[in-house]
Amino acid sequence: MPLMKSWVASANSANTPFPLNNLPYGVFSLADEDPRCGVAIGDMILDMAALEAAGLIELDAEAVFDLPFWNQVMELGPEVWAKLRARLQEMLAEGSGDQATIAPYLVRQADAQLHMPFLVSEYTDFYAGRQHAQNMGAILRGSPDLPTNWLHIPIGYNGRASSVVVSGTEITRPNGQSKAPDADMPSFGPSKRLDIELEMGAIVGTPSDFGAPVTVDQADAMIFGFVLLNDWSARDIQAWEYQPLGPFQGKAFGTSISPWIVTKAALEPFRAPTPPREKKLLPYLDGTIDGLYDIALEVLIQPEGATKATSVCKTNAKRLYYSAAEQLCHHASGGCGMNAGDLLGSGTISGPEKSEFGSLMELSWAGRTPLTLDTGETRTFIEDNDTLILRGAALGDGYQIGFGTCEGTIRPAVKFPA
């Protein structure tokens, strides 16, 4: 599909992440105004709340845009999602008769503050990157062999919805228990091995009933859109606590997402197949639709005072082994009711080359091989006041479908007790 031309001139640049082909959904505010729903187009934001108040857009529901979240729109279902997208593209397309009417409702992104784009009902993080799982096995157990269940089941754990924050929110270095290999007792204090995980986040748009499973194809239809996701990880805290029940405090202190929800419809031209299965999946995990997406991803580190960030990883979302739809299907398979606003993290996305490793744990091989940044500084794990940046875009014919950046700066740990 080629670039769709818009009368919003900035949307026609090959460099903008927000052409007419994209139209991602976010929440913004200006000055002292309340946050409300908006749609990114070029370097502008279409004020959906103002359009709604003026009677210029309707979804057969009252006041769904004058809210600081998109959950109300999600709950209206896929037919309404398609209707809304079609109407937005019609209004904003080059030659549209709506231009004079709609133009006053555009505001500059540079003047806006972005907020969490939706209310996170629940948060589940998966472990769907095969290369990452093999790397972690090699680092932690001395063998890249996968756990026995890994090729049969999308492994995940239930995280903290309360800790999911929008890009730009500062993250406080967590305190916790850790234990040195030669120590008799654990110690308590700030994490010394703070890390990131490069992930995609899938947002559930329509719920499933408690006790009712869904197929992979039904799960695919339930997904509203995607965000970039950084699941910050305290590796030393995690290493001490994770047996036998998995991650807890080492993952509970912060998860950052990009500010714009890129709809599944915008990503449709970029679908990619899941990789060949080494072990045949059980029939309930069979689907008929390619579930991955060809999305180029990048991780950058910017130390305090540096004038630019250093790129340390470039990979692609199609490196995943399990799709979001397969993860959602498995999540609901035991009868777990899924909610509008549920967030599913993909798990760390890594490729076979070191330049594609999506965490510092892998890039520094647990601290054994430090990274050298463009500033000349070295890193094994994240230091205080470092800013970590995730970028991602699906690359089309003369355009890109971008997410905005997902970034966060690490601030020093709070002295305990506070």
C-alpha positions as CSV (number, residue, x, y, z in Angstrom):
1,M,0.0,0.0,0.0
2,P,1.5,3.4,-0.9
3,L,1.4,6.6,1.1
4,M,-2.2,8.0,1.5
5,K,-2.0,11.8,0.9
6,S,-3.6,14.2,3.4
7,W,-4.3,17.9,3.3
8,V,-2.3,18.1,6.5
9,A,1.0,18.8,4.8
10,S,3.3,17.4,7.5
11,A,1.5,14.0,7.2
12,N,2.9,13.5,3.7
13,S,6.5,13.4,4.7
14,A,8.3,10.0,4.5
15,N,9.9,11.0,7.9
16,T,6.7,11.4,9.9
17,P,5.6,8.5,12.0
18,F,2.0,9.6,11.6
19,P,0.8,9.7,8.0
20,L,-2.8,9.3,7.0
21,N,-2.1,5.5,6.8
22,N,-1.5,5.5,10.6
23,L,-3.9,7.8,12.6
24,P,-2.9,6.4,16.1
25,Y,-5.0,7.2,19.2
26,G,-3.7,9.1,22.2
27,V,-4.6,11.4,25.1
28,F,-3.4,14.9,25.3
29,S,-3.8,18.2,27.1
30,L,-3.0,21.9,26.4
31,A,-1.9,24.3,29.1
32,D,-4.3,23.8,32.1
33,E,-7.0,22.0,30.1
34,D,-8.2,18.5,31.0
35,P,-6.7,15.5,29.1
36,R,-8.9,14.2,26.3
37,C,-8.7,12.0,23.2
38,G,-6.8,12.9,20.1
39,V,-5.6,11.4,16.9
40,A,-2.0,12.0,15.6
41,I,-1.7,13.2,12.0
42,G,1.7,14.5,10.8
43,D,2.9,17.0,13.5
44,M,-0.6,17.8,14.6
45,I,-3.3,16.3,16.8
46,L,-6.9,16.2,15.9
47,D,-8.9,17.1,19.0
48,M,-11.6,14.4,19.1
49,A,-13.4,15.8,22.1
50,A,-13.9,19.2,20.4
51,L,-15.0,17.5,17.2
52,E,-17.5,15.5,19.2
53,A,-18.8,18.6,21.0
54,A,-19.3,20.3,17.7
55,G,-21.3,17.4,16.4
56,L,-18.8,16.7,13.6
57,I,-18.2,13.0,14.6
58,E,-20.6,10.5,16.2
59,L,-20.2,6.9,17.2
60,D,-23.8,6.1,18.3
61,A,-22.6,6.7,21.8
62,E,-22.5,9.7,24.1
63,A,-19.3,11.5,25.0
64,V,-16.7,8.9,24.3
65,F,-13.9,11.3,23.4
66,D,-14.1,13.9,26.2
67,L,-12.3,11.4,28.5
68,P,-8.7,10.8,29.4
69,F,-8.7,7.3,27.9
70,W,-9.8,5.3,24.8
71,N,-11.5,2.5,26.7
72,Q,-15.0,3.7,25.9
73,V,-14.3,3.5,22.2
74,M,-12.7,0.1,22.6
75,E,-15.8,-1.3,24.2
76,L,-17.9,-0.3,21.2
77,G,-16.3,-3.1,19.2
78,P,-14.6,-3.8,15.8
79,E,-17.4,-2.6,13.6
80,V,-17.3,0.9,15.3
81,W,-13.5,0.9,15.2
82,A,-13.6,0.4,11.4
83,K,-16.3,3.1,11.0
84,L,-14.3,5.6,13.0
85,R,-11.1,4.9,11.1
86,A,-12.8,5.2,7.7
87,R,-14.4,8.5,8.7
88,L,-11.1,10.0,10.0
89,Q,-9.3,9.0,6.8
90,E,-12.2,10.5,4.7
91,M,-12.0,13.8,6.6
92,L,-8.3,14.1,6.5
93,A,-7.6,12.9,3.0
94,E,-6.2,15.2,0.3
95,G,-9.1,16.9,-1.5
96,S,-11.6,16.3,1.3
97,G,-14.5,18.6,1.4
98,D,-14.2,18.6,5.2
99,Q,-10.9,20.4,5.2
100,A,-12.2,23.9,6.1
101,T,-14.5,22.5,8.8
102,I,-12.0,20.2,10.4
103,A,-8.8,22.4,10.2
104,P,-9.7,24.5,13.3
105,Y,-9.7,21.4,15.4
106,L,-6.0,20.6,14.8
107,V,-3.5,21.5,17.5
108,R,0.3,21.3,17.3
109,Q,1.9,18.2,18.9
110,A,4.7,20.5,20.1
111,D,2.2,22.4,22.3
112,A,0.6,19.3,23.8
113,Q,1.4,17.1,26.8
114,L,0.7,13.4,26.2
115,H,-0.8,11.1,28.8
116,M,-1.6,7.4,29.3
117,P,-3.8,6.6,26.2
118,F,-6.0,4.1,28.0
119,L,-6.8,2.7,31.4
120,V,-4.9,-0.5,32.0
121,S,-7.3,-3.1,33.4
122,E,-4.8,-5.9,33.9
123,Y,-1.2,-6.4,32.7
124,T,0.3,-9.8,31.6
125,D,3.9,-10.1,30.4
126,F,4.8,-13.0,28.2
127,Y,8.1,-14.7,27.3
128,A,7.6,-15.1,23.5
129,G,11.1,-14.3,22.1
130,R,12.9,-17.5,21.4
131,Q,16.4,-16.0,21.1
132,H,15.9,-14.1,24.3
133,A,14.8,-17.3,26.1
134,Q,17.9,-19.1,24.7
135,N,20.2,-16.3,25.7
136,M,18.9,-16.2,29.2
137,G,19.3,-19.9,29.5
138,A,22.9,-19.7,28.4
139,I,23.6,-16.8,30.8
140,L,21.8,-18.2,33.9
141,R,22.1,-22.0,33.4
142,G,25.1,-22.3,31.1
143,S,22.9,-23.9,28.3
144,P,20.7,-22.3,25.6
145,D,18.3,-25.2,25.9
146,L,14.7,-24.0,26.3
147,P,12.5,-25.0,29.2
148,T,10.6,-28.2,28.4
149,N,7.3,-26.4,28.0
150,W,8.5,-23.4,26.0
151,L,7.9,-24.8,22.5
152,H,4.4,-25.9,23.5
153,I,2.9,-23.0,25.5
154,P,3.1,-19.1,25.5
155,I,4.6,-18.6,29.0
156,G,3.7,-15.5,30.9
157,Y,3.1,-14.0,34.4
158,N,0.6,-11.6,35.8
159,G,2.1,-8.1,36.4
160,R,1.1,-4.9,38.0
161,A,-1.3,-2.7,36.0
162,S,-0.7,0.1,38.6
163,S,3.0,0.3,37.5
164,V,2.3,0.9,33.8
165,V,3.2,4.5,32.9
166,V,3.4,6.6,29.7
167,S,6.6,7.5,28.0
168,G,8.5,10.3,29.7
169,T,7.5,9.2,33.2
170,E,10.6,9.0,35.4
171,I,11.4,5.6,36.9
172,T,12.8,5.3,40.4
173,R,15.5,2.6,40.9
174,P,13.8,-0.1,43.0
175,N,15.0,-1.3,46.4
176,G,14.8,-5.0,47.1
177,Q,16.4,-8.2,48.3
178,S,19.3,-9.7,46.5
179,K,21.9,-12.3,47.4
180,A,25.5,-12.4,46.2
181,P,26.7,-16.0,45.2
182,D,29.2,-16.1,48.1
183,A,27.0,-14.5,50.8
184,D,25.3,-16.4,53.6
185,M,22.4,-14.0,53.8
186,P,20.6,-11.7,51.3
187,S,20.9,-7.9,51.6
188,F,18.4,-5.1,51.0
189,G,19.1,-2.0,48.9
190,P,18.9,-0.4,45.5
191,S,19.1,-2.7,42.5
192,K,22.6,-2.8,41.0
193,R,21.6,-4.7,37.8
194,L,18.8,-2.6,36.4
195,D,17.8,-3.5,32.9
196,I,15.2,-3.0,30.1
197,E,13.2,-5.3,28.0
198,L,12.3,-4.3,24.4
199,E,8.8,-5.5,23.9
200,M,5.5,-4.8,22.0
201,G,2.3,-4.4,24.0
202,A,-1.0,-5.6,22.6
203,I,-4.2,-3.9,23.9
204,V,-7.4,-6.0,24.3
205,G,-10.3,-4.0,23.0
206,T,-13.3,-6.3,23.4
207,P,-13.8,-8.5,26.5
208,S,-14.4,-12.2,26.7
209,D,-16.8,-13.9,29.2
210,F,-15.6,-15.4,32.4
211,G,-15.3,-19.2,31.9
212,A,-15.4,-18.9,28.0
213,P,-12.3,-19.6,25.9
214,V,-11.7,-17.9,22.6
215,T,-10.0,-19.2,19.4
216,V,-6.8,-17.6,18.0
217,D,-8.8,-16.0,15.3
218,Q,-11.3,-14.6,17.8
219,A,-8.5,-13.3,19.9
220,D,-7.0,-11.6,16.9
221,A,-10.3,-9.7,16.3
222,M,-10.4,-8.7,20.0
223,I,-7.1,-6.8,19.8
224,F,-7.6,-3.0,19.5
225,G,-4.0,-1.9,18.8
226,F,-0.3,-2.0,19.9
227,V,2.2,0.1,21.8
228,L,6.0,-0.1,22.3
229,L,6.6,-1.5,25.8
230,N,9.7,-1.4,28.1
231,D,9.3,-3.8,31.0
232,W,12.0,-2.5,33.3
233,S,13.7,-5.3,35.2
234,A,15.9,-5.5,38.3
235,R,17.9,-8.6,37.4
236,D,19.5,-9.0,40.8
237,I,16.2,-8.8,42.7
238,Q,14.6,-11.1,40.1
239,A,17.4,-13.7,40.4
240,W,16.9,-14.1,44.1
241,E,13.1,-14.1,44.2
242,Y,11.9,-15.9,41.0
243,Q,12.1,-19.5,42.1
244,P,9.7,-21.1,42.4
245,L,6.9,-18.8,41.4
246,G,8.5,-16.4,38.9
247,P,9.0,-12.6,38.8
248,F,7.6,-10.4,41.6
249,Q,9.3,-7.2,42.9
250,G,12.0,-7.4,40.2
251,K,9.3,-6.5,37.6
252,A,6.7,-4.6,39.7
253,F,8.3,-1.2,39.9
254,G,7.7,0.1,36.3
255,T,6.6,-0.7,32.8
256,S,6.7,2.1,30.2
257,I,4.6,2.3,27.1
258,S,4.6,4.6,24.1
259,P,1.9,7.3,24.1
260,W,0.1,6.4,20.8
261,I,-2.0,3.3,20.3
262,V,-1.3,2.1,16.7
263,T,-4.4,0.3,15.6
264,K,-4.4,-3.2,14.3
265,A,-6.0,-1.8,11.1
266,A,-3.0,0.5,10.5
267,L,-0.6,-2.5,10.8
268,E,-2.6,-4.8,8.6
269,P,-0.3,-4.4,5.5
270,F,2.6,-5.5,7.7
271,R,1.4,-8.8,9.0
272,A,4.1,-11.5,9.1
273,P,3.9,-15.3,9.7
274,T,5.0,-16.9,12.9
275,P,8.2,-19.0,12.5
276,P,8.1,-22.7,11.6
277,R,7.1,-24.7,14.7
278,E,9.8,-27.0,16.0
279,K,7.1,-28.8,18.1
280,K,3.5,-28.9,16.7
281,L,1.2,-26.7,18.9
282,L,-1.9,-28.2,20.4
283,P,-5.0,-27.7,18.2
284,Y,-6.5,-24.9,20.4
285,L,-3.5,-22.7,19.5
286,D,-4.2,-23.1,15.7
287,G,-5.1,-19.9,13.8
288,T,-5.7,-19.0,10.2
289,I,-4.2,-15.5,10.2
290,D,-0.6,-14.4,10.2
291,G,-0.2,-13.0,13.7
292,L,3.2,-11.2,13.8
293,Y,4.1,-7.8,12.4
294,D,7.1,-6.5,10.4
295,I,8.0,-3.6,12.8
296,A,11.6,-2.3,12.9
297,L,12.7,-1.7,16.5
298,E,15.6,0.1,18.2
299,V,17.0,0.7,21.7
300,L,19.0,3.7,22.6
301,I,20.8,4.9,25.8
302,Q,21.5,8.5,26.6
303,P,23.6,9.2,29.7
304,E,22.9,12.4,31.7
305,G,24.5,15.4,30.0
306,A,25.0,13.6,26.6
307,T,23.9,15.5,23.6
308,K,22.7,12.4,21.8
309,A,21.7,8.9,22.4
310,T,23.7,5.8,21.4
311,S,21.9,3.0,19.5
312,V,22.6,-0.3,21.1
313,C,20.0,-2.6,19.5
314,K,18.1,-2.9,16.2
315,T,15.8,-5.8,15.7
316,N,12.2,-6.6,14.5
317,A,8.9,-7.6,16.1
318,K,8.7,-10.5,13.6
319,R,11.5,-12.2,15.6
320,L,8.8,-13.3,18.1
321,Y,7.8,-17.0,18.3
322,Y,4.3,-16.6,19.6
323,S,1.8,-13.9,18.3
324,A,-0.3,-11.7,20.5
325,A,-3.4,-13.5,19.4
326,E,-1.9,-16.9,20.4
327,Q,-1.0,-15.4,23.8
328,L,-4.5,-14.0,24.2
329,C,-6.1,-17.3,23.2
330,H,-4.0,-19.2,25.7
331,H,-4.7,-16.6,28.4
332,A,-8.4,-17.1,28.1
333,S,-8.2,-20.9,27.5
334,G,-8.7,-21.8,31.1
335,G,-11.7,-19.5,31.5
336,C,-9.9,-16.3,32.5
337,G,-12.2,-13.4,31.5
338,M,-10.3,-10.8,29.4
339,N,-11.2,-7.1,29.8
340,A,-11.2,-4.1,27.5
341,G,-7.9,-2.4,28.4
342,D,-6.0,-5.5,29.3
343,L,-2.3,-5.1,28.2
344,L,-0.3,-8.1,27.0
345,G,3.5,-7.7,26.8
346,S,5.2,-9.8,24.2
347,G,8.3,-10.6,26.1
348,T,11.8,-9.4,25.1
349,I,12.4,-9.3,21.4
350,S,15.9,-10.4,20.4
351,G,17.4,-11.6,17.1
352,P,20.3,-14.0,16.5
353,E,23.0,-11.3,16.2
354,K,24.3,-9.5,19.3
355,S,23.2,-6.2,17.7
356,E,19.7,-7.5,17.9
357,F,19.6,-8.4,21.6
358,G,16.7,-6.6,23.3
359,S,18.1,-6.3,26.9
360,L,21.3,-5.2,28.5
361,M,21.5,-8.5,30.3
362,E,22.1,-10.0,26.9
363,L,24.1,-7.2,25.3
364,S,26.6,-7.2,28.2
365,W,26.2,-10.9,28.8
366,A,25.3,-10.4,32.4
367,G,27.9,-7.7,32.8
368,R,30.8,-9.6,31.5
369,T,31.2,-7.6,28.3
370,P,30.5,-3.9,28.8
371,L,29.0,-1.7,26.1
372,T,30.9,1.3,24.9
373,L,28.6,4.3,24.2
374,D,29.3,7.1,21.7
375,T,30.3,9.3,24.6
376,G,33.1,6.9,25.5
377,E,31.4,5.8,28.6
378,T,30.7,2.1,29.2
379,R,27.6,0.3,30.5
380,T,26.8,-3.2,31.8
381,F,23.5,-2.2,33.3
382,I,21.6,1.1,33.7
383,E,23.1,3.8,35.8
384,D,21.2,6.6,37.6
385,N,20.0,9.4,35.4
386,D,20.4,7.3,32.2
387,T,17.5,7.7,29.7
388,L,16.5,4.6,27.8
389,I,14.6,5.1,24.5
390,L,12.6,2.6,22.4
391,R,11.7,3.4,18.9
392,G,9.6,1.4,16.4
393,A,8.0,1.7,13.0
394,A,6.6,-0.5,10.2
395,L,8.2,0.7,7.0
396,G,5.9,1.1,4.0
397,D,6.3,2.4,0.4
398,G,7.4,6.0,1.1
399,Y,5.9,6.1,4.6
400,Q,6.2,4.6,8.0
401,I,3.7,3.6,10.7
402,G,5.3,4.8,14.0
403,F,4.4,4.7,17.7
404,G,6.2,7.7,19.0
405,T,9.1,7.1,21.4
406,C,8.9,5.0,24.6
407,E,11.4,6.5,27.0
408,G,12.1,6.8,30.7
409,T,14.9,8.2,32.9
410,I,16.1,6.3,35.9
411,R,16.3,8.3,39.1
412,P,18.1,7.2,42.3
413,A,16.5,4.8,44.7
414,V,14.5,6.2,47.6
415,K,16.3,5.8,51.0
416,F,14.5,3.1,52.9
417,P,12.5,3.5,55.0
418,A,11.3,6.7,53.2
